[in-house]
Amino acid sequence: MDTITPITITTMPANELYGIILPLFGAAAAGLVGAFALMKRTILAGDVMSHIAIPGLGLAIIWRIDPLIGGGLTLFAGIILIWMLQRKTELSAEAAIGVLFASSVALGALLINSTEALVDALFGGFGAISLDQFIFGVAVSIFIVVALWVLRNKLILGLFSPELARSAGVNVDAINLWFLLLFGLAIIVSLRFLGALLVGSLIIIPASAARQLTHTLGKFLIVSAVLAVAAVAVGFWIASVYNLEPGATVVVTAAGFFVLSLFKKKD
């Protein structure tokens, strides 16, 4: 894992600066995805789904390719399988994800023999990235935000009344697949920095804190994204000052925001 050495923005190499900016974009996307996941009562799926990428990370290490490629392939294969299980069987989303979770963790542990590689896969790190990786990550983050905005009414209608959504001409199965794919993309964007073990926390915790602090849908979505970005920014700063592991520091910072949100009085 990579620790962050205190350095000023003006003297920071471009590829390291990309490694700071991209997690902020990824956090905004994760915060929005988490808000919808909380409304769909699938918030814990963020933590579980991220583990589906572990076998792909193991294969990427073995084949010496970009870990995000391996992790992304197994994650999206798992997403399609989850969607099909939901449609073809009586399994709930949580049950389908749970089956893949247990299998993926065991398979990943078998594939990743190196302790150092396993730690990097599980916890990530804020290392330098290339310009191409930066552009791709920012583009994916923006796509997630725009897609959620475009689909928001259908997602909400399908959430509260699938029957009403179908009667209104909404393809609920397609909307569920779209949401799972956006969920997976949000995980992939932040996977490099937080690792498979921690990336789900950026989806779960800010949304949970935002729910405590807001009472309207618009504010809930905005606050969830803002808290996720703030957790990354503040966590990054704390890690750089005290030479801590950045991924774990980001998650602890987000948890701190959640604890503070509990002190808000109910209206």
C-alpha beads as a LAMMPS data file, in Angstrom:
LAMMPS data file: protein, C-alpha beads

267 atoms
266 bonds

1 atom types
1 bond types

-500.0 500.0 xlo xhi
-500.0 500.0 ylo yhi
-500.0 500.0 zlo zhi

Masses

1 110.0

Atoms # bond

1 1 1 0.000 0.000 0.000
2 1 1 1.081 3.536 -0.671
3 1 1 1.334 6.213 1.992
4 1 1 1.218 9.881 1.123
5 1 1 4.124 12.182 1.756
6 1 1 3.116 15.774 2.585
7 1 1 3.613 17.855 -0.529
8 1 1 2.181 21.044 -1.911
9 1 1 -0.111 21.005 -4.923
10 1 1 2.114 23.429 -6.836
11 1 1 5.163 21.146 -6.624
12 1 1 3.338 17.841 -7.073
13 1 1 4.030 15.843 -10.255
14 1 1 1.063 15.685 -12.622
15 1 1 0.526 11.931 -12.278
16 1 1 0.380 12.216 -8.477
17 1 1 -2.038 15.137 -8.766
18 1 1 -4.264 12.967 -10.951
19 1 1 -4.187 10.409 -8.127
20 1 1 -5.692 13.021 -5.802
21 1 1 -8.306 14.518 -8.122
22 1 1 -9.693 11.250 -9.504
23 1 1 -10.704 9.859 -6.086
24 1 1 -12.750 13.030 -5.528
25 1 1 -14.710 12.418 -8.730
26 1 1 -15.101 8.757 -7.811
27 1 1 -16.338 9.728 -4.358
28 1 1 -19.072 11.959 -5.790
29 1 1 -20.286 9.073 -7.952
30 1 1 -20.094 6.624 -5.035
31 1 1 -22.062 8.980 -2.805
32 1 1 -24.905 9.227 -5.318
33 1 1 -24.963 5.481 -5.952
34 1 1 -25.043 4.925 -2.193
35 1 1 -28.035 7.223 -1.809
36 1 1 -30.086 5.239 -4.318
37 1 1 -28.840 1.959 -2.846
38 1 1 -30.009 3.073 0.584
39 1 1 -33.453 3.881 -0.797
40 1 1 -33.525 0.468 -2.523
41 1 1 -32.503 -1.172 0.772
42 1 1 -29.454 -2.681 -0.919
43 1 1 -26.887 -0.422 0.752
44 1 1 -24.858 -3.345 2.147
45 1 1 -24.521 -4.685 -1.385
46 1 1 -21.818 -2.069 -1.937
47 1 1 -19.526 -3.794 0.512
48 1 1 -20.359 -7.276 -0.714
49 1 1 -20.239 -6.531 -4.448
50 1 1 -16.774 -5.030 -4.209
51 1 1 -15.482 -8.410 -3.041
52 1 1 -16.618 -10.003 -6.299
53 1 1 -13.673 -8.204 -7.916
54 1 1 -11.135 -10.118 -5.792
55 1 1 -10.754 -13.159 -8.109
56 1 1 -10.184 -10.793 -11.033
57 1 1 -7.541 -8.940 -9.057
58 1 1 -5.859 -12.273 -8.377
59 1 1 -5.896 -13.240 -12.044
60 1 1 -4.565 -9.804 -13.020
61 1 1 -1.640 -10.232 -10.623
62 1 1 -0.900 -13.691 -12.045
63 1 1 -1.139 -12.503 -15.663
64 1 1 0.645 -9.189 -14.927
65 1 1 -2.084 -6.965 -16.328
66 1 1 -3.813 -3.894 -14.896
67 1 1 -5.658 -5.081 -11.755
68 1 1 -8.629 -2.878 -12.637
69 1 1 -9.120 -4.815 -15.858
70 1 1 -9.202 -8.151 -14.041
71 1 1 -11.306 -6.822 -11.180
72 1 1 -13.700 -5.096 -13.562
73 1 1 -14.237 -8.205 -15.675
74 1 1 -15.148 -10.438 -12.743
75 1 1 -17.233 -7.704 -11.121
76 1 1 -19.360 -7.127 -14.200
77 1 1 -19.632 -10.851 -14.879
78 1 1 -20.917 -11.158 -11.313
79 1 1 -23.378 -8.301 -11.865
80 1 1 -24.873 -9.992 -14.926
81 1 1 -25.121 -13.259 -12.974
82 1 1 -26.831 -11.489 -10.045
83 1 1 -29.316 -9.879 -12.417
84 1 1 -30.071 -13.191 -14.097
85 1 1 -30.499 -14.947 -10.749
86 1 1 -32.991 -12.272 -9.707
87 1 1 -34.984 -12.742 -12.904
88 1 1 -34.847 -16.534 -13.229
89 1 1 -35.106 -17.623 -9.583
90 1 1 -36.853 -16.589 -6.393
91 1 1 -33.599 -15.339 -4.882
92 1 1 -33.566 -11.762 -3.638
93 1 1 -30.759 -9.422 -4.679
94 1 1 -29.198 -9.788 -1.245
95 1 1 -29.197 -13.601 -1.432
96 1 1 -27.761 -13.672 -4.960
97 1 1 -25.019 -11.223 -4.010
98 1 1 -24.280 -13.205 -0.852
99 1 1 -23.721 -16.418 -2.804
100 1 1 -21.250 -14.726 -5.142
101 1 1 -19.593 -12.927 -2.233
102 1 1 -18.663 -16.104 -0.386
103 1 1 -17.434 -17.792 -3.557
104 1 1 -15.424 -14.767 -4.703
105 1 1 -13.577 -14.242 -1.434
106 1 1 -12.543 -17.912 -1.284
107 1 1 -11.460 -17.975 -4.937
108 1 1 -9.541 -14.708 -4.573
109 1 1 -7.665 -16.014 -1.545
110 1 1 -6.616 -19.080 -3.559
111 1 1 -5.424 -17.007 -6.529
112 1 1 -3.469 -14.333 -4.631
113 1 1 -0.457 -16.051 -3.069
114 1 1 1.635 -12.962 -2.338
115 1 1 0.861 -11.292 0.980
116 1 1 1.897 -7.867 -0.332
117 1 1 -0.232 -8.261 -3.462
118 1 1 -3.171 -9.410 -1.342
119 1 1 -2.878 -6.352 0.913
120 1 1 -2.785 -4.036 -2.113
121 1 1 -5.817 -5.757 -3.638
122 1 1 -7.786 -5.499 -0.394
123 1 1 -6.776 -2.009 0.753
124 1 1 -5.603 -0.168 -2.388
125 1 1 -3.443 2.933 -2.307
126 1 1 -3.289 6.503 -3.587
127 1 1 -0.479 5.933 -6.075
128 1 1 0.383 7.924 -9.194
129 1 1 -1.748 7.261 -12.283
130 1 1 -1.335 8.037 -15.966
131 1 1 -3.198 10.723 -17.888
132 1 1 -5.201 8.078 -19.771
133 1 1 -6.298 6.441 -16.520
134 1 1 -7.220 9.836 -15.106
135 1 1 -9.338 10.813 -18.117
136 1 1 -11.066 7.436 -18.166
137 1 1 -11.844 7.565 -14.445
138 1 1 -13.203 11.110 -14.578
139 1 1 -15.309 10.274 -17.645
140 1 1 -16.783 7.203 -15.938
141 1 1 -17.550 9.202 -12.774
142 1 1 -19.350 11.894 -14.773
143 1 1 -21.239 9.218 -16.719
144 1 1 -22.459 7.667 -13.447
145 1 1 -23.713 11.010 -12.140
146 1 1 -25.443 11.923 -15.418
147 1 1 -26.985 8.461 -15.838
148 1 1 -28.387 8.491 -12.296
149 1 1 -29.855 11.942 -12.902
150 1 1 -31.498 10.823 -16.157
151 1 1 -32.837 7.605 -14.624
152 1 1 -33.748 9.045 -11.225
153 1 1 -37.535 9.167 -11.741
154 1 1 -37.706 5.624 -13.125
155 1 1 -35.447 4.352 -10.353
156 1 1 -37.576 5.965 -7.669
157 1 1 -40.842 4.792 -9.225
158 1 1 -39.509 1.249 -9.531
159 1 1 -38.270 1.437 -5.961
160 1 1 -41.549 2.382 -4.321
161 1 1 -43.954 0.538 -6.634
162 1 1 -42.636 -1.879 -9.268
163 1 1 -46.211 -2.645 -10.362
164 1 1 -47.000 1.037 -10.905
165 1 1 -43.717 1.462 -12.747
166 1 1 -44.586 -1.403 -15.103
167 1 1 -48.048 0.011 -15.714
168 1 1 -46.399 3.319 -16.609
169 1 1 -44.285 1.588 -19.228
170 1 1 -41.064 1.357 -17.212
171 1 1 -38.968 -1.737 -17.877
172 1 1 -38.164 -2.537 -14.260
173 1 1 -35.763 -5.362 -15.119
174 1 1 -33.762 -3.082 -17.408
175 1 1 -33.692 -0.314 -14.795
176 1 1 -32.442 -2.790 -12.185
177 1 1 -29.689 -3.899 -14.553
178 1 1 -28.710 -0.300 -15.262
179 1 1 -28.467 0.401 -11.556
180 1 1 -26.331 -2.675 -10.931
181 1 1 -24.002 -1.642 -13.772
182 1 1 -23.696 1.908 -12.412
183 1 1 -23.097 0.386 -8.982
184 1 1 -20.272 -1.679 -10.448
185 1 1 -18.756 1.300 -12.258
186 1 1 -18.719 3.299 -9.007
187 1 1 -16.815 0.446 -7.356
188 1 1 -14.319 0.207 -10.224
189 1 1 -13.495 3.929 -10.170
190 1 1 -12.522 3.845 -6.491
191 1 1 -11.155 0.293 -6.411
192 1 1 -7.570 1.377 -7.165
193 1 1 -7.503 3.767 -4.213
194 1 1 -9.516 1.954 -1.542
195 1 1 -9.149 -1.701 -2.521
196 1 1 -11.813 -4.398 -2.574
197 1 1 -12.181 -4.444 1.207
198 1 1 -12.769 -0.726 1.746
199 1 1 -14.358 0.598 -1.450
200 1 1 -17.863 -0.394 -0.390
201 1 1 -17.534 1.860 2.657
202 1 1 -17.511 4.939 0.425
203 1 1 -20.915 3.869 -0.872
204 1 1 -22.388 2.858 2.482
205 1 1 -21.241 5.421 5.047
206 1 1 -21.780 8.847 3.386
207 1 1 -25.282 7.847 2.265
208 1 1 -26.139 6.670 5.784
209 1 1 -24.902 9.948 7.267
210 1 1 -26.783 11.978 4.646
211 1 1 -29.987 10.150 5.519
212 1 1 -29.607 11.315 9.115
213 1 1 -29.070 14.920 8.056
214 1 1 -31.744 15.451 5.388
215 1 1 -35.462 15.008 4.849
216 1 1 -35.945 15.671 1.141
217 1 1 -34.767 13.610 -1.815
218 1 1 -32.831 16.406 -3.514
219 1 1 -30.905 17.347 -0.388
220 1 1 -30.296 13.689 0.430
221 1 1 -28.636 13.047 -2.936
222 1 1 -26.511 16.197 -2.780
223 1 1 -25.396 15.727 0.833
224 1 1 -24.510 12.077 0.217
225 1 1 -22.205 13.058 -2.661
226 1 1 -20.721 16.002 -0.736
227 1 1 -19.966 13.882 2.340
228 1 1 -18.253 11.236 0.208
229 1 1 -16.065 13.879 -1.456
230 1 1 -15.343 15.501 1.911
231 1 1 -14.349 12.136 3.411
232 1 1 -11.802 11.604 0.626
233 1 1 -10.455 15.169 0.804
234 1 1 -10.176 15.303 4.600
235 1 1 -8.941 11.723 4.827
236 1 1 -6.282 12.393 2.213
237 1 1 -5.118 15.482 4.086
238 1 1 -4.957 13.670 7.451
239 1 1 -3.071 10.774 5.874
240 1 1 -0.540 13.116 4.268
241 1 1 0.072 15.033 7.493
242 1 1 0.393 12.021 9.792
243 1 1 1.837 9.545 7.236
244 1 1 -1.111 7.148 7.542
245 1 1 -2.577 4.687 5.087
246 1 1 -4.882 6.863 2.946
247 1 1 -7.599 4.304 2.192
248 1 1 -8.223 3.384 5.812
249 1 1 -8.003 7.055 6.831
250 1 1 -10.690 7.984 4.294
251 1 1 -13.044 5.319 5.638
252 1 1 -12.426 6.318 9.262
253 1 1 -13.094 9.952 8.308
254 1 1 -16.386 8.961 6.673
255 1 1 -17.285 6.997 9.804
256 1 1 -16.543 10.123 11.850
257 1 1 -19.002 12.090 9.705
258 1 1 -21.621 9.418 10.353
259 1 1 -21.070 9.581 14.123
260 1 1 -21.447 13.370 14.003
261 1 1 -24.665 13.003 12.000
262 1 1 -26.178 11.004 14.861
263 1 1 -26.129 14.140 17.019
264 1 1 -28.561 15.951 14.713
265 1 1 -31.909 16.284 16.389
266 1 1 -34.891 14.776 14.613
267 1 1 -37.346 17.378 13.332

Bonds

1 1 1 2
2 1 2 3
3 1 3 4
4 1 4 5
5 1 5 6
6 1 6 7
7 1 7 8
8 1 8 9
9 1 9 10
10 1 10 11
11 1 11 12
12 1 12 13
13 1 13 14
14 1 14 15
15 1 15 16
16 1 16 17
17 1 17 18
18 1 18 19
19 1 19 20
20 1 20 21
21 1 21 22
22 1 22 23
23 1 23 24
24 1 24 25
25 1 25 26
26 1 26 27
27 1 27 28
28 1 28 29
29 1 29 30
30 1 30 31
31 1 31 32
32 1 32 33
33 1 33 34
34 1 34 35
35 1 35 36
36 1 36 37
37 1 37 38
38 1 38 39
39 1 39 40
40 1 40 41
41 1 41 42
42 1 42 43
43 1 43 44
44 1 44 45
45 1 45 46
46 1 46 47
47 1 47 48
48 1 48 49
49 1 49 50
50 1 50 51
51 1 51 52
52 1 52 53
53 1 53 54
54 1 54 55
55 1 55 56
56 1 56 57
57 1 57 58
58 1 58 59
59 1 59 60
60 1 60 61
61 1 61 62
62 1 62 63
63 1 63 64
64 1 64 65
65 1 65 66
66 1 66 67
67 1 67 68
68 1 68 69
69 1 69 70
70 1 70 71
71 1 71 72
72 1 72 73
73 1 73 74
74 1 74 75
75 1 75 76
76 1 76 77
77 1 77 78
78 1 78 79
79 1 79 80
80 1 80 81
81 1 81 82
82 1 82 83
83 1 83 84
84 1 84 85
85 1 85 86
86 1 86 87
87 1 87 88
88 1 88 89
89 1 89 90
90 1 90 91
91 1 91 92
92 1 92 93
93 1 93 94
94 1 94 95
95 1 95 96
96 1 96 97
97 1 97 98
98 1 98 99
99 1 99 100
100 1 100 101
101 1 101 102
102 1 102 103
103 1 103 104
104 1 104 105
105 1 105 106
106 1 106 107
107 1 107 108
108 1 108 109
109 1 109 110
110 1 110 111
111 1 111 112
112 1 112 113
113 1 113 114
114 1 114 115
115 1 115 116
116 1 116 117
117 1 117 118
118 1 118 119
119 1 119 120
120 1 120 121
121 1 121 122
122 1 122 123
123 1 123 124
124 1 124 125
125 1 125 126
126 1 126 127
127 1 127 128
128 1 128 129
129 1 129 130
130 1 130 131
131 1 131 132
132 1 132 133
133 1 133 134
134 1 134 135
135 1 135 136
136 1 136 137
137 1 137 138
138 1 138 139
139 1 139 140
140 1 140 141
141 1 141 142
142 1 142 143
143 1 143 144
144 1 144 145
145 1 145 146
146 1 146 147
147 1 147 148
148 1 148 149
149 1 149 150
150 1 150 151
151 1 151 152
152 1 152 153
153 1 153 154
154 1 154 155
155 1 155 156
156 1 156 157
157 1 157 158
158 1 158 159
159 1 159 160
160 1 160 161
161 1 161 162
162 1 162 163
163 1 163 164
164 1 164 165
165 1 165 166
166 1 166 167
167 1 167 168
168 1 168 169
169 1 169 170
170 1 170 171
171 1 171 172
172 1 172 173
173 1 173 174
174 1 174 175
175 1 175 176
176 1 176 177
177 1 177 178
178 1 178 179
179 1 179 180
180 1 180 181
181 1 181 182
182 1 182 183
183 1 183 184
184 1 184 185
185 1 185 186
186 1 186 187
187 1 187 188
188 1 188 189
189 1 189 190
190 1 190 191
191 1 191 192
192 1 192 193
193 1 193 194
194 1 194 195
195 1 195 196
196 1 196 197
197 1 197 198
198 1 198 199
199 1 199 200
200 1 200 201
201 1 201 202
202 1 202 203
203 1 203 204
204 1 204 205
205 1 205 206
206 1 206 207
207 1 207 208
208 1 208 209
209 1 209 210
210 1 210 211
211 1 211 212
212 1 212 213
213 1 213 214
214 1 214 215
215 1 215 216
216 1 216 217
217 1 217 218
218 1 218 219
219 1 219 220
220 1 220 221
221 1 221 222
222 1 222 223
223 1 223 224
224 1 224 225
225 1 225 226
226 1 226 227
227 1 227 228
228 1 228 229
229 1 229 230
230 1 230 231
231 1 231 232
232 1 232 233
233 1 233 234
234 1 234 235
235 1 235 236
236 1 236 237
237 1 237 238
238 1 238 239
239 1 239 240
240 1 240 241
241 1 241 242
242 1 242 243
243 1 243 244
244 1 244 245
245 1 245 246
246 1 246 247
247 1 247 248
248 1 248 249
249 1 249 250
250 1 250 251
251 1 251 252
252 1 252 253
253 1 253 254
254 1 254 255
255 1 255 256
256 1 256 257
257 1 257 258
258 1 258 259
259 1 259 260
260 1 260 261
261 1 261 262
262 1 262 263
263 1 263 264
264 1 264 265
265 1 265 266
266 1 266 267
